[in-house]
Amino acid sequence: MNHEKHERHEKILYKDESYQVQGAIFDVYKEMGSGFLAAVYHECMERELSLRQIPFESRKKLELLYKGKPLASRYVPDLICYGKIIVEIKAVKDIGPEHKAQLLNYLKATGMKLGLIANFGTYPKAQILRMANA
């Protein structure tokens, strides 16, 4: 049984990096609470990631592919942390299926493996959803 637990533990994608990003999300929520627009949380996240020395790119334009060929349209994620984790920032009552579908589509279209939806619109704490592109 311990062996099974250990195997599952190892399969968590980018465990340490995503843990660090989640810590930043919770600190921003602790400082700001809920009730602001997503743009405010985005700016706070940029500052918090910088303070924690977590490498990130903000609103980087990513190429989308259709049948292996690039589209003129680009996807602009809120944040990319560590060059491999997409972070989408929301300030909504609840993460809905449309948010999940959007992130999953972006993961598939960009070939990235892990995305986080950080929802600051919930109370009493931020809501974080991890999605992996297998």
N, CA and C of each residue as an Amber inpcrd file, in Angstrom:
protein
   402
   0.8240000  -1.2000000   0.0000000   0.0000000   0.0000000   0.0000000
   0.8650000   1.2600000   0.0000000   1.9310000   1.2700000   0.7720000
   2.8200000   2.4310000   0.7630000   3.4250000   2.6480000  -0.6080000
   3.7190000   1.5380000  -1.3090000   4.2840000   1.6320000  -2.6460000
   3.3150000   2.3400000  -3.5930000   2.0260000   2.0220000  -3.5020000
   1.0120000   2.6670000  -4.3420000   0.9430000   4.1670000  -4.0500000
   0.9730000   4.5310000  -2.7850000   0.9480000   5.9450000  -2.4090000
   2.1580000   6.6620000  -2.9980000   3.3190000   6.0190000  -2.8980000
   4.5510000   6.6250000  -3.3990000   4.4670000   6.8410000  -4.9160000
   3.9500000   5.8640000  -5.6530000   3.8210000   6.0050000  -7.1070000
   2.8870000   7.1500000  -7.4600000   1.7430000   7.2480000  -6.7960000
   0.8100000   8.3390000  -7.0740000   1.4520000   9.6810000  -6.7550000
   2.2110000   9.7310000  -5.6670000   2.8800000  10.9640000  -5.2430000
   3.8440000  11.4400000  -6.3190000   4.5710000  10.5160000  -6.9620000
   5.5540000  10.8720000  -7.9810000   4.9140000  11.3790000  -9.2670000
   3.6840000  11.0100000  -9.5240000   3.0280000  11.3520000 -10.7770000
   2.4470000  12.7670000 -10.8030000   2.5290000  13.4950000  -9.7090000
   2.0200000  14.8680000  -9.6850000   2.9450000  15.7190000 -10.5420000
   2.3960000  16.2790000 -11.5900000   3.1630000  17.0290000 -12.5680000
   3.6310000  18.3660000 -11.9970000   4.9190000  18.6210000 -12.0930000
   5.5170000  19.8840000 -11.6440000   5.0870000  20.2110000 -10.2100000
   5.1840000  19.2330000  -9.3450000   4.6820000  19.3580000  -7.9720000
   5.2660000  20.5620000  -7.2350000   6.5830000  20.6740000  -7.1980000
   7.2140000  21.7520000  -6.4300000   6.8850000  23.1210000  -7.0100000
   6.9440000  23.2210000  -8.3390000   6.6700000  24.4940000  -8.9900000
   5.2240000  24.9330000  -8.7740000   4.2910000  23.9970000  -8.9430000
   2.8800000  24.3650000  -8.7700000   2.5740000  24.6890000  -7.3080000
   3.2580000  24.0290000  -6.3850000   3.0990000  24.3390000  -4.9660000
   3.5240000  25.7840000  -4.6930000   4.6330000  26.2070000  -5.2870000
   5.1190000  27.5740000  -5.1010000   4.1330000  28.5970000  -5.6730000
   3.5880000  28.3070000  -6.8540000   2.6230000  29.2120000  -7.4840000
   1.3510000  29.2890000  -6.6380000   0.8980000  28.1480000  -6.1280000
  -0.2990000  28.1360000  -5.2980000  -0.0850000  28.9410000  -4.0210000
   1.1050000  28.8770000  -3.4580000   1.4110000  29.6840000  -2.2800000
   1.2810000  31.1690000  -2.5800000   1.7400000  31.5680000  -3.7670000
   1.6130000  32.9750000  -4.1720000   0.1410000  33.3550000  -4.3150000
  -0.6600000  32.4720000  -4.8950000  -2.0980000  32.7240000  -5.0660000
  -2.7570000  32.9350000  -3.7000000  -2.4580000  32.0520000  -2.7600000
  -3.0740000  32.1670000  -1.4390000  -2.6230000  33.4360000  -0.7120000
  -1.3770000  33.8400000  -0.8940000  -0.9110000  35.0790000  -0.2620000
  -1.6090000  36.3060000  -0.8470000  -1.7930000  36.3130000  -2.1590000
  -2.5080000  37.4350000  -2.7870000  -3.9300000  37.4940000  -2.2420000
  -4.5750000  36.3400000  -2.1360000  -5.9440000  36.3240000  -1.6050000
  -5.9650000  36.7930000  -0.1510000  -4.9960000  36.3270000   0.6250000
  -4.9300000  36.7170000   2.0460000  -4.7940000  38.2380000   2.1790000
  -4.0170000  38.8350000   1.2950000  -3.7780000  40.2780000   1.3390000
  -4.9650000  41.0820000   0.8010000  -5.5810000  40.6100000  -0.2910000
  -6.5890000  41.4020000  -1.0060000  -8.0310000  40.9640000  -0.7500000
  -8.2300000  39.6870000  -0.3950000  -9.5940000  39.1840000  -0.2400000
 -10.2810000  39.0480000  -1.5860000 -11.5840000  38.8930000  -1.5640000
 -12.3480000  38.7720000  -2.8070000 -13.0230000  40.1050000  -3.1070000
 -13.5390000  40.2400000  -4.3270000 -14.3200000  41.4200000  -4.6590000
 -13.7130000  42.3530000  -5.6870000 -12.4610000  42.1190000  -6.0600000
 -11.8430000  42.9590000  -7.0830000 -11.9810000  42.3120000  -8.4570000
 -11.6930000  43.0720000  -9.4930000 -11.6800000  42.5400000 -10.8460000
 -10.4220000  41.6930000 -11.0440000 -10.4810000  40.8060000 -12.0280000
  -9.3540000  39.9200000 -12.3060000  -8.0730000  40.7030000 -12.5900000
  -8.1780000  41.8720000 -13.2200000  -6.9940000  42.6780000 -13.5500000
  -6.2130000  43.0750000 -12.2930000  -6.9180000  43.3350000 -11.2040000
  -6.2540000  43.6940000  -9.9390000  -5.4600000  42.4970000  -9.4230000
  -6.0720000  41.3200000  -9.4360000  -5.3850000  40.1170000  -8.9620000
  -4.2010000  39.7770000  -9.8610000  -4.3550000  40.0310000 -11.1490000
  -3.2600000  39.7840000 -12.0930000  -2.0370000  40.6230000 -11.6930000
  -2.2570000  41.8900000 -11.4500000  -1.1540000  42.7730000 -11.0640000
  -0.5500000  42.3460000  -9.7270000  -1.3980000  41.9700000  -8.7950000
  -0.9020000  41.4970000  -7.4900000  -0.0840000  40.2160000  -7.6500000
  -0.5480000  39.3190000  -8.5230000   0.1870000  38.0740000  -8.7630000
   1.5630000  38.3600000  -9.3630000   1.6340000  39.3100000 -10.2830000
   2.9360000  39.6730000 -10.8580000   3.8920000  40.1170000  -9.7480000
   3.3980000  40.9410000  -8.8510000   4.2420000  41.4300000  -7.7500000
   4.6470000  40.3030000  -6.8080000   3.6730000  39.4340000  -6.4790000
   3.9600000  38.3400000  -5.5390000   4.9400000  37.3350000  -6.1440000
   4.7700000  37.0170000  -7.4160000   5.6960000  36.0920000  -8.0720000
   7.1010000  36.6890000  -8.0990000   7.2040000  37.9880000  -8.3530000
   8.5100000  38.6600000  -8.3360000   9.1350000  38.5980000  -6.9500000
   8.3270000  38.8810000  -5.9200000   8.8340000  38.8310000  -4.5410000
   9.3640000  37.4460000  -4.1850000   8.6990000  36.4200000  -4.7050000
   9.0890000  35.0360000  -4.4160000  10.1520000  34.5240000  -5.3840000
  10.5580000  35.3610000  -6.3080000  11.5440000  34.9980000  -7.3310000
  11.1130000  33.7850000  -8.1380000   9.8120000  33.7240000  -8.4220000
   9.2710000  32.6810000  -9.2850000   9.3070000  33.2260000 -10.7090000
  10.0140000  32.5490000 -11.6090000  10.0710000  33.0590000 -12.9830000
   8.6960000  33.0030000 -13.6450000   8.3310000  34.1010000 -14.3200000
   7.0300000  34.1450000 -14.9840000   7.0720000  35.0910000 -16.1690000
   6.1290000  34.8730000 -17.0640000   5.8860000  35.7840000 -18.1740000
   4.4210000  36.1640000 -18.1090000   4.1500000  37.4230000 -18.3050000
   2.7870000  37.9170000 -18.2290000   2.2680000  38.2290000 -19.6270000
   1.1040000  37.6870000 -19.9170000   0.4050000  37.9360000 -21.1850000
   1.2750000  37.6990000 -22.4190000   2.0390000  36.6200000 -22.3870000
   2.8730000  36.2420000 -23.5260000   1.9940000  35.6360000 -24.6210000
   2.1580000  36.0950000 -25.8400000   1.3790000  35.5620000 -26.9580000
   1.9250000  34.1950000 -27.3510000   1.0350000  33.2000000 -27.3530000
   1.4150000  31.8420000 -27.7260000   0.7470000  31.4540000 -29.0340000
   1.4810000  30.7150000 -29.8160000   0.9750000  30.2400000 -31.0900000
  -0.0440000  29.1210000 -30.8750000  -1.1090000  29.1550000 -31.6430000
  -2.1040000  28.0860000 -31.6500000  -1.9580000  27.3220000 -32.9560000
  -2.1610000  26.0210000 -32.8770000  -2.0530000  25.1810000 -34.0610000
  -3.3930000  24.5800000 -34.4270000  -3.6130000  24.4520000 -35.7150000
  -4.7790000  23.7300000 -36.2240000  -4.2490000  22.7220000 -37.2290000
  -4.4600000  21.4380000 -36.9150000  -3.9580000  20.3410000 -37.7410000
  -2.4670000  20.5090000 -38.0240000  -1.7570000  20.9120000 -36.9670000
  -0.3120000  21.0160000 -37.0520000   0.2190000  22.2940000 -37.6740000
  -0.6620000  23.1810000 -38.0970000  -0.2170000  24.4230000 -38.7270000
  -0.6270000  25.6200000 -37.8720000   0.2510000  26.6380000 -37.7910000
  -0.0330000  27.7950000 -36.9370000  -1.2000000  28.6360000 -37.4470000
  -1.9600000  29.1590000 -36.4890000  -3.0480000  30.0830000 -36.7890000
  -2.5530000  31.5180000 -36.6230000  -3.2100000  32.4470000 -37.2910000
  -2.9000000  33.8690000 -37.1040000  -3.3250000  34.3070000 -35.7060000
  -4.4220000  33.7230000 -35.1980000  -4.8870000  34.0360000 -33.8480000
  -3.8760000  33.5220000 -32.8350000  -3.7300000  34.2460000 -31.7660000
  -2.8110000  33.8560000 -30.6990000  -3.5860000  33.7170000 -29.3970000
  -3.0450000  32.9060000 -28.5110000  -3.5960000  32.7570000 -27.1730000
  -2.6850000  33.5440000 -26.2390000  -3.2890000  34.3520000 -25.3820000
  -2.5190000  35.1690000 -24.4510000  -2.9170000  34.7700000 -23.0220000
  -2.1800000  33.8150000 -22.4390000  -2.4900000  33.4220000 -21.0620000
  -2.1600000  34.5500000 -20.1020000  -2.8440000  34.5530000 -18.9640000
  -2.5600000  35.5710000 -17.9590000  -1.1000000  35.4880000 -17.5280000
  -0.6810000  34.2880000 -17.1380000   0.6970000  34.0890000 -16.6850000
   1.2020000  32.7230000 -17.1340000   2.4870000  32.6580000 -17.3930000
   3.1640000  31.3720000 -17.5610000   4.2740000  31.3660000 -16.5330000
   4.2190000  30.4120000 -15.6130000   5.2140000  30.3280000 -14.5480000
   6.1900000  29.1890000 -14.8410000   7.4510000  29.4300000 -14.5400000
   8.5110000  28.4490000 -14.7680000   8.5950000  28.0050000 -16.2300000
   8.0360000  28.7720000 -17.1270000   8.0760000  28.4320000 -18.5470000
   7.2240000  27.2390000 -18.9350000   6.3920000  26.7280000 -17.9810000
   5.6620000  25.4980000 -18.2830000   4.3010000  25.3650000 -17.6090000
   3.9100000  26.3080000 -16.7810000   2.6060000  26.2280000 -16.1070000
   1.7830000  27.4500000 -16.4970000   0.6520000  27.2020000 -17.1620000
  -0.2640000  28.2880000 -17.5060000  -1.1030000  28.6120000 -16.2730000
  -1.2180000  29.8940000 -15.9430000  -2.0640000  30.3270000 -14.8330000
  -3.0960000  31.3050000 -15.3920000  -4.3560000  30.9120000 -15.3010000
  -5.4670000  31.7660000 -15.7060000  -6.0890000  32.3520000 -14.4500000
  -6.2800000  33.6540000 -14.4330000  -6.8080000  34.3450000 -13.2600000
  -8.2660000  34.7170000 -13.4940000  -9.1070000  34.3340000 -12.5490000
 -10.5400000  34.6310000 -12.6050000 -10.9610000  35.3280000 -11.3160000
 -12.0620000  36.0370000 -11.4010000 -12.6900000  36.6440000 -10.2200000
 -14.1890000  36.4320000 -10.3730000 -14.5860000  35.1630000 -10.2770000
 -15.9790000  34.7610000 -10.5030000 -16.5020000  33.9910000  -9.2960000
 -17.8180000  33.8090000  -9.2550000 -18.4380000  33.1130000  -8.1290000
 -17.9440000  31.6700000  -8.0090000 -17.7590000  31.0110000  -9.1520000
 -17.2930000  29.6290000  -9.1620000 -16.6470000  29.3330000 -10.5030000
 -15.6720000  28.4440000 -10.5120000 -15.0680000  28.0060000 -11.7670000
 -16.0860000  27.1320000 -12.4820000 -16.4820000  27.5500000 -13.6700000
 -17.4960000  26.8320000 -14.4260000 -16.8960000  25.9220000 -15.4780000
 -17.7380000  25.0890000 -16.0880000 -17.2480000  24.1730000 -17.1170000
 -16.6280000  24.8980000 -18.3090000 -17.1010000  26.1080000 -18.5830000
 -16.5240000  26.8770000 -19.6950000 -15.0820000  27.2910000 -19.4060000
 -14.7670000  27.5760000 -18.1380000 -13.3910000  27.9250000 -17.7650000
 -12.4860000  26.6990000 -17.8990000 -12.9940000  25.5470000 -17.4560000
 -12.2290000  24.3040000 -17.5570000 -11.9780000  23.9440000 -19.0130000
 -13.0120000  24.0320000 -19.8290000 -12.8850000  23.7010000 -21.2500000
 -11.8900000  24.6260000 -21.9330000 -11.9600000  25.9170000 -21.6010000
 -11.0500000  26.8920000 -22.1900000  -9.5980000  26.5400000 -21.8630000
  -9.3010000  26.2790000 -20.6000000  -7.9350000  25.9690000 -20.2040000
  -7.4650000  24.6710000 -20.8470000  -8.3060000  23.6570000 -20.8590000
  -7.9330000  22.3850000 -21.4710000  -7.6290000  22.5640000 -22.9590000
  -8.4490000  23.3470000 -23.6410000  -8.2020000  23.6210000 -25.0620000
  -6.8790000  24.3510000 -25.2540000  -6.5770000  25.3130000 -24.3930000
  -5.3130000  26.0430000 -24.4940000  -4.1260000  25.1240000 -24.2450000
  -4.2550000  24.2260000 -23.2780000  -3.1750000  23.2750000 -23.0150000
  -2.9250000  22.4030000 -24.2430000  -3.9920000  21.8860000 -24.8090000
  -3.8490000  21.0330000 -25.9950000  -3.2690000  21.8100000 -27.1700000
  -3.7640000  23.0090000 -27.4010000  -3.3570000  23.7880000 -28.5710000
  -1.9030000  24.2620000 -28.4640000  -1.4110000  24.4650000 -27.2540000
  -0.0500000  24.9570000 -27.0770000   0.9400000  23.8340000 -26.7810000
   0.4360000  22.6470000 -26.4300000   1.3170000  21.5380000 -26.0810000
   1.8540000  21.6150000 -24.6610000   1.3880000  22.5980000 -23.8890000
   1.8310000  22.6920000 -22.4930000   1.1200000  21.6180000 -21.6780000
   1.7290000  21.2240000 -20.5650000   1.2460000  20.0690000 -19.8070000
   0.3860000  20.3920000 -18.5890000   0.5480000  21.5800000 -17.9850000
  -0.1620000  21.8710000 -16.7400000  -0.7010000  23.2880000 -16.7380000
  -1.9380000  23.4110000 -16.2710000  -2.5520000  24.7220000 -16.1170000
  -3.2440000  24.8310000 -14.7680000  -3.2750000  26.0420000 -14.2650000
  -3.9860000  26.3340000 -13.0200000  -4.9860000  27.4380000 -13.2900000
  -6.1960000  27.2570000 -12.7720000  -7.1610000  28.3540000 -12.7630000
  -7.1830000  28.8620000 -11.3330000  -6.8580000  30.1260000 -11.1690000
  -6.8730000  30.7620000  -9.8450000  -8.0850000  31.6740000  -9.7980000
  -9.0500000  31.3110000  -8.9700000 -10.2710000  32.1000000  -8.8490000
 -10.2640000  32.8530000  -7.5290000 -10.2000000  34.1790000  -7.6380000
 -10.1640000  35.0380000  -6.4550000 -11.5560000  35.5390000  -6.0580000
 -12.5870000  35.1200000  -6.7630000 -13.9250000  35.6140000  -6.4940000
 -14.6920000  34.8370000  -5.4450000 -14.0720000  33.8470000  -4.8480000
 -14.7500000  33.0000000  -3.8660000 -14.3970000  33.4360000  -2.4370000
 -15.2500000  33.0570000  -1.5160000 -15.0410000  33.3670000  -0.1090000
 -15.2610000  32.1010000   0.6920000 -14.4620000  31.7540000   1.6840000
 -13.4510000  32.5340000   2.3890000 -12.0270000  32.3310000   1.8760000
 -11.8190000  31.5780000   0.7930000 -10.4550000  31.4390000   0.2790000
 -10.4750000  31.3390000  -1.2460000  -9.3160000  31.5180000  -1.8380000
  -9.1800000  31.4010000  -3.2860000  -9.4350000  29.9530000  -3.7010000
  -9.9440000  29.7990000  -4.8910000 -10.2280000  28.4830000  -5.4570000
  -9.1740000  28.2230000  -6.5270000  -8.5200000  27.0640000  -6.4640000
  -7.4910000  26.7200000  -7.4470000  -7.8530000  25.3700000  -8.0550000
  -7.8400000  25.3490000  -9.3720000  -8.0990000  24.0980000 -10.0880000
  -6.8840000  23.7730000 -10.9430000  -6.3500000  22.5560000 -10.7630000
  -5.2330000  22.0560000 -11.5710000  -5.7970000  21.2490000 -12.7190000
  -5.2550000  21.4790000 -13.8980000  -5.6460000  20.6740000 -15.0630000
  -4.3970000  20.2530000 -15.8140000  -4.3110000  18.9740000 -16.1230000
  -3.1540000  18.4560000 -16.8400000  -3.5670000  18.0320000 -18.2480000
  -2.6760000  18.2340000 -19.1790000  -2.8550000  17.7970000 -20.5560000
  -2.0310000  16.5300000 -20.7130000  -2.7100000  15.4020000 -20.6500000
  -2.0030000  14.1150000 -20.6750000  -1.3890000  13.7990000 -22.0080000
